Amino acid sequence: MKIGLVAEVKWEVREVCRQLKLTRLSAAHLWGATLQQHEIRLCLSGMVPAIAKERVDRFLDEMRPELMISSGLAGALQPQLSIGDVVVQSHDPSLAAAAADALNTTSIPFQVGSLVTVSQPVLTSAARRQLAATTNAIGVDMESQTIAALCKERGIACLALKAVSDGIDDDLSPVLGGFDIIHIPRIALRVLTRPSTWPLAARLAKHSHLAADRLGHAVWTVLTRFASSAGSQSTSRMAD
């Protein structure tokens, strides 16, 4: 079985990288390993949406995975979601149920629900609450539904696992306001030159670290369950 995994940066799935002992492939953003005789490939999409879409598009065409796991961080759109909670979402209910069943064997807090993908960061509580009111989503990110659409075009099963790094009431605008994309060097320069942002930046870094730690363990748990269950089963039967 071929399983594809996409993340913006390796740091977000460091537990998976540690467990699999991934090796770099032909391109700098492609990594690979085997797990229980299954082929695992990681595509690092980066933080620029246009580049990310192009990389994932090419990755899907070249690898043709039977299952694609979209991982990363997300913002909460519901007050019951806490920092570090994992959102499980798939347009295939059986796939989401299989992931939930795997996570139920761990202490990782998670919820099954919808994600909404946006083209620009949603930074304020008011903007998140407005987005929540107009969608059925419990979390917001910048790539999962784009990846899901690319997979659907090719008939590839797709599962999103996203860890919450900011709550519904968080205001990120002092640190991230004015940036169309998350550009770490520019954000770091802003923080360094604006001492008033230091407490918020420190809190965001702490939250992101917790979210990435939970995410990596969640992805590893689900990945190993699917690899173990694959055998002669198709992906659509993994929940049975």
Secondary structure, DSSP 8 states (H G I E B T S, - for coil): -EEEEEESSGGGGHHHHHHHT-EE-SSTTEEEEEETTEEEEEEE--S-HHHHHHHHHHHHHHH--SEEEEEEEEEESSTT--TT-EEEE-SSHHHHHHHHHHHTTSS--EEE-EEEE-SS---SHHHHHHHHHHSSEEEEESSHHHHHHHHHHHT-EEEEEEEEEE-TT---HHHHTT-SS--HHHHHHHHHH-GGGHHHHHHHHHHHHHHHHHHHHHHHHHHHHHHHHHTT--GGGTT-
